Amino acid sequence: MSRIGSKPIQLPDGVNLTRKDNILLIVGPKGKIEQQISPNVKVEIDTAAKKVKLTCEVKLASDKAVYGTARSLLYNAIHGVSQGYEKKIEIHGVGYNAKILGQELTISIGFSHPVKVTIPAGMTVTVPNPNMLVIQCVNKELLGQFSASIRGIKPCEVYNLKGIKYADEIIKKKAGKTFVSGAS
């Protein structure tokens, strides 16, 4: 059995969890998320103790694998609706910057044209300064996918450290080519 799957999840104040078939609806102060759970994973909601426990009816080896994943997905959804998730992205380079125009993020990153990215619904993007983006969302998966697509526009390169990177990402600078004079 999964060690992760057997741990109970504590429900924070203001978070409600309801179940309909294999879909869990998690509602909290930051928003709501629908999470689909495998039919072989049973969810026990204890409203008095404010805990959620998952149990697995082991039929196949794949059920054991889904058990721990289901618990992690449920925990991420509960954490998202209660506290939310945030990712910071930095833009490095001369003339590189970002602007928000309505529901569209415009990034000038050294191409012949500015790159325009539509901000998904339920996500908040702020630009505290032209070289920093702060992305907030209740859905961890959506946040990771959107921030990875922004970083993928022009990842930070290792020779001049110009491009887009996560704020907590460490990129080691490589030495360029060394030239030796032709005379010996």
Residue, then its C-alpha position, 0 to 999 in steps of 0.5 A: m500500500s501507498r504510505i502517502g495515500s494512507k495519511p489523512i488530510q486535514l480540512p482547513d476552516g472554510v473548506n467544504l468537500t462534497r462528493k458526487d460519484n467519482i467527482l469531488l467538489i472542493v470549495g474554499p475561500k479562494g475558489k472551487i475545484e472539481q477533482q475526479i477520483s478513480p472509482n477504486v479509491k474510496v473517500e471517507i469524509d469526517t466532518a466532525a474531525k475535519k479530516v478526509k481519509l482515502t482507502c483503496e480496494v486493491k484489485l490490480a497493481s495499477d490501483k495501488a499506483v492511483y491511490g497515492t496519486a489521488r491523495s496528492l491531487l486531493y491535498n493539492a486541491i484543498h491547499g489551493v482553495s484555502q491558500g492558493y498557489e503562486k509562481k514568480i517568473e523573472i525576465h532577464g535581458v536588455g529591453y526585455n519586459a512584460k505588460i498586461l493589456g486586459q486578459e492578454l500578457t504581452i512579452s517583449i523578449g528580443f523577437s521581431h514582434p512582441v509575444k502575446v499570451t492569453i491569460p486563462a480564466g481563474m488565474t491572476v497575473t500581475v507585473p510588479n515591475p517590467n521584468m517580473l511576473v507573479i502568477q497566482c491560481v488555485n489549481k496547481e496543475l494549471l499554474g504549472q502548465f501556464s508558467a511553463s508555457i511562458r518560460g518556454i517562449k525563450p528559456c534563459e540561456v547559459y552563456n549570457l543568462k538572457g531569457i525567462k526563468y523561474a525566480d527560484e531557478i538557479i542557472k549556472k553560467k558557462a564560459g564562452k569560447t577561449f581564443v589563443s593567438g595564432a603566433s607561437 
